[in-house]
Amino acid sequence: MADIRIEVNSEGIQSILKSDEVRELLRAKAERIAAAAGEGFEASSMIGKTRARASVITATRAARLAEATDRTLTMAIDAGRG
């Protein structure tokens, strides 16, 4: 079997991970999770130092209570898959 050598282009990978397309993909997944969790959950996205990120937060007291007692946001994570 022939030896296979793979060279990783770190700058290329960084540019992909920090691209607007990746940020928008992550934002869309976060929006689906927030919608599945219900009212009071908000999605956001940003470009960090090394990669794009997205998150869903509890924006209201009612949402924090729903997550604390019923794990509403935790149960909605599957909405972001696919």
C-alpha positions as CSV (number, residue, x, y, z in Angstrom):
1,M,0.0,0.0,0.0
2,A,1.3,3.4,-0.9
3,D,2.2,5.9,1.8
4,I,-0.2,8.8,1.9
5,R,0.9,12.2,3.1
6,I,-1.6,14.9,4.1
7,E,-0.6,18.5,4.5
8,V,-3.0,20.6,6.4
9,N,-3.4,24.2,5.2
10,S,-4.0,25.9,8.6
11,E,-4.7,29.3,7.1
12,G,-7.3,27.8,4.7
13,I,-9.0,26.0,7.5
14,Q,-9.1,29.2,9.7
15,S,-10.6,31.2,6.8
16,I,-13.4,28.6,6.4
17,L,-14.1,28.4,10.2
18,K,-14.3,32.2,10.3
19,S,-16.3,32.7,7.1
20,D,-19.7,34.4,6.9
21,E,-21.2,31.3,5.4
22,V,-20.2,29.2,8.5
23,R,-21.5,31.9,10.8
24,E,-24.8,32.1,8.9
25,L,-25.1,28.2,9.1
26,L,-24.5,28.2,12.8
27,R,-26.9,31.2,13.3
28,A,-29.7,29.3,11.4
29,K,-29.2,26.3,13.6
30,A,-29.3,28.5,16.7
31,E,-32.5,30.2,15.4
32,R,-34.2,26.7,15.0
33,I,-33.2,25.8,18.5
34,A,-34.5,29.1,19.9
35,A,-37.8,28.7,18.0
36,A,-38.2,25.1,19.3
37,A,-37.5,26.2,22.9
38,G,-40.2,28.9,22.7
39,E,-40.7,32.5,23.8
40,G,-37.9,34.1,25.7
41,F,-35.0,32.3,24.0
42,E,-32.8,34.3,21.7
43,A,-30.1,33.2,19.2
44,S,-26.9,35.1,18.4
45,S,-23.8,34.5,16.4
46,M,-20.3,36.1,16.1
47,I,-16.9,35.6,14.6
48,G,-14.5,34.7,17.4
49,K,-10.7,34.7,17.5
50,T,-10.4,31.3,15.9
51,R,-13.9,30.4,14.6
52,A,-17.5,31.4,14.1
53,R,-19.8,30.8,17.0
54,A,-23.6,30.7,17.8
55,S,-25.5,30.5,21.0
56,V,-29.0,30.5,22.4
57,I,-29.6,32.3,25.6
58,T,-32.5,32.7,28.0
59,A,-33.5,36.3,27.6
60,T,-36.4,36.5,30.0
61,R,-37.0,35.4,33.6
62,A,-39.7,33.0,32.4
63,A,-37.3,31.4,30.0
64,R,-34.7,31.0,32.7
65,L,-37.3,29.4,34.9
66,A,-38.4,27.1,32.1
67,E,-34.9,25.9,31.5
68,A,-34.2,25.5,35.2
69,T,-37.3,23.5,35.9
70,D,-38.2,21.8,32.7
71,R,-34.9,21.9,30.7
72,T,-36.7,23.5,27.8
73,L,-33.6,24.7,26.0
74,T,-31.8,21.5,26.6
75,M,-34.7,19.5,25.1
76,A,-34.7,21.8,22.0
77,I,-31.1,21.0,21.0
78,D,-32.2,18.4,18.5
79,A,-34.0,21.1,16.4
80,G,-30.5,22.3,15.4
81,R,-29.4,19.1,13.9
82,G,-29.5,18.4,10.2
